[in-house]
Amino acid sequence: MSPVLYLDESIWAPVADGLRQRGRTVHTAHEEETAGHTDREQLRYARDRDWTLVTFDDDFLSLVEGDGLPHEGIVYIDQRGKRVGDVVRDLDTALEYLDDEWEGVYYA
């Protein structure tokens, strides 16, 4: 089973729609009314729900790799030069290899 995704506020809204069309379970910071919360709060919110956080924001990498904050998995996407369809495709492909027990950092 693939992980449940939590897209932080940096991820474009159409990415959530594209992932849902591909059958993925997706929650967004805007839908959860957590937009504007600190990165630490976003990370904790996702972790408390066993959701994998998806972000364009590399500050999360410092929090988990540098500060060692616990998490349920992070997918970091370098958005430079990518369109919505590219992001959806890259994420969908990555999720083929990640299951709901995975708790690492994935670079897409």
C-alpha beads as a LAMMPS data file, in Angstrom:
LAMMPS data file: protein, C-alpha beads

108 atoms
107 bonds

1 atom types
1 bond types

-500.0 500.0 xlo xhi
-500.0 500.0 ylo yhi
-500.0 500.0 zlo zhi

Masses

1 110.0

Atoms # bond

1 1 1 0.000 0.000 0.000
2 1 1 1.396 3.423 -0.897
3 1 1 1.771 6.161 1.705
4 1 1 -0.903 8.751 2.405
5 1 1 0.427 12.108 1.226
6 1 1 0.355 15.490 2.907
7 1 1 1.247 18.293 0.487
8 1 1 2.535 21.385 2.246
9 1 1 1.509 24.837 1.080
10 1 1 4.458 25.131 -1.317
11 1 1 3.065 22.396 -3.590
12 1 1 0.861 23.649 -6.412
13 1 1 -2.851 22.787 -5.956
14 1 1 -3.171 21.038 -9.357
15 1 1 -0.548 18.503 -8.209
16 1 1 -3.021 17.217 -5.596
17 1 1 -5.720 16.909 -8.261
18 1 1 -3.392 15.010 -10.592
19 1 1 -2.337 12.581 -7.874
20 1 1 -5.946 11.955 -6.885
21 1 1 -6.800 11.212 -10.502
22 1 1 -4.108 8.531 -10.335
23 1 1 -5.739 7.010 -7.262
24 1 1 -3.452 8.467 -4.581
25 1 1 -4.736 9.532 -1.155
26 1 1 -3.766 13.175 -0.758
27 1 1 -4.304 15.844 1.892
28 1 1 -3.125 19.417 1.489
29 1 1 -2.147 22.094 3.978
30 1 1 -4.860 24.324 2.544
31 1 1 -7.587 21.684 2.965
32 1 1 -6.380 20.835 6.470
33 1 1 -6.256 24.554 7.348
34 1 1 -2.603 24.335 8.342
35 1 1 -1.266 26.711 5.686
36 1 1 0.877 29.330 7.383
37 1 1 1.994 27.026 10.189
38 1 1 5.725 26.708 10.792
39 1 1 7.699 23.956 9.088
40 1 1 8.094 22.185 12.437
41 1 1 4.322 22.283 12.947
42 1 1 3.717 20.992 9.411
43 1 1 6.147 18.140 9.984
44 1 1 4.541 17.243 13.315
45 1 1 1.049 17.423 11.777
46 1 1 1.993 14.933 9.067
47 1 1 3.850 12.669 11.504
48 1 1 0.955 12.564 13.983
49 1 1 -1.269 11.256 11.188
50 1 1 1.292 8.847 9.675
51 1 1 1.321 10.854 6.450
52 1 1 4.273 11.376 4.120
53 1 1 5.038 15.072 3.688
54 1 1 5.594 16.311 0.123
55 1 1 7.298 19.667 -0.358
56 1 1 9.238 21.998 -2.640
57 1 1 10.752 23.593 0.503
58 1 1 14.287 22.410 1.272
59 1 1 14.039 23.771 4.842
60 1 1 12.406 20.453 5.735
61 1 1 15.615 18.673 4.771
62 1 1 17.515 20.654 7.405
63 1 1 14.900 19.812 10.016
64 1 1 15.062 16.064 9.465
65 1 1 18.622 15.528 8.267
66 1 1 20.290 18.236 10.349
67 1 1 18.122 18.529 13.456
68 1 1 16.960 14.907 13.376
69 1 1 13.264 15.669 13.808
70 1 1 11.106 12.547 13.533
71 1 1 8.856 12.113 10.516
72 1 1 6.849 9.545 8.565
73 1 1 8.678 10.173 5.315
74 1 1 9.421 13.246 3.230
75 1 1 9.414 13.621 -0.521
76 1 1 11.386 16.691 -1.555
77 1 1 10.846 17.908 -5.106
78 1 1 13.177 20.312 -6.865
79 1 1 10.610 22.246 -8.873
80 1 1 13.025 24.115 -11.124
81 1 1 12.079 23.629 -14.738
82 1 1 9.155 21.341 -13.926
83 1 1 5.527 21.675 -14.859
84 1 1 2.574 20.306 -12.917
85 1 1 2.458 17.179 -15.078
86 1 1 6.161 16.526 -14.462
87 1 1 5.701 16.747 -10.698
88 1 1 2.649 14.471 -10.737
89 1 1 4.428 11.902 -12.907
90 1 1 7.621 11.974 -10.814
91 1 1 5.681 11.588 -7.571
92 1 1 3.483 8.831 -8.928
93 1 1 6.545 6.939 -10.147
94 1 1 8.305 7.356 -6.783
95 1 1 5.242 6.061 -4.941
96 1 1 5.430 2.817 -6.902
97 1 1 8.565 2.055 -4.883
98 1 1 7.546 3.485 -1.507
99 1 1 5.113 1.729 0.805
100 1 1 3.255 3.023 3.841
101 1 1 6.016 1.712 6.148
102 1 1 8.712 3.814 4.456
103 1 1 10.059 6.673 6.598
104 1 1 13.009 8.094 4.690
105 1 1 13.717 11.162 2.600
106 1 1 13.142 10.807 -1.122
107 1 1 14.454 13.338 -3.635
108 1 1 12.322 13.712 -6.748

Bonds

1 1 1 2
2 1 2 3
3 1 3 4
4 1 4 5
5 1 5 6
6 1 6 7
7 1 7 8
8 1 8 9
9 1 9 10
10 1 10 11
11 1 11 12
12 1 12 13
13 1 13 14
14 1 14 15
15 1 15 16
16 1 16 17
17 1 17 18
18 1 18 19
19 1 19 20
20 1 20 21
21 1 21 22
22 1 22 23
23 1 23 24
24 1 24 25
25 1 25 26
26 1 26 27
27 1 27 28
28 1 28 29
29 1 29 30
30 1 30 31
31 1 31 32
32 1 32 33
33 1 33 34
34 1 34 35
35 1 35 36
36 1 36 37
37 1 37 38
38 1 38 39
39 1 39 40
40 1 40 41
41 1 41 42
42 1 42 43
43 1 43 44
44 1 44 45
45 1 45 46
46 1 46 47
47 1 47 48
48 1 48 49
49 1 49 50
50 1 50 51
51 1 51 52
52 1 52 53
53 1 53 54
54 1 54 55
55 1 55 56
56 1 56 57
57 1 57 58
58 1 58 59
59 1 59 60
60 1 60 61
61 1 61 62
62 1 62 63
63 1 63 64
64 1 64 65
65 1 65 66
66 1 66 67
67 1 67 68
68 1 68 69
69 1 69 70
70 1 70 71
71 1 71 72
72 1 72 73
73 1 73 74
74 1 74 75
75 1 75 76
76 1 76 77
77 1 77 78
78 1 78 79
79 1 79 80
80 1 80 81
81 1 81 82
82 1 82 83
83 1 83 84
84 1 84 85
85 1 85 86
86 1 86 87
87 1 87 88
88 1 88 89
89 1 89 90
90 1 90 91
91 1 91 92
92 1 92 93
93 1 93 94
94 1 94 95
95 1 95 96
96 1 96 97
97 1 97 98
98 1 98 99
99 1 99 100
100 1 100 101
101 1 101 102
102 1 102 103
103 1 103 104
104 1 104 105
105 1 105 106
106 1 106 107
107 1 107 108
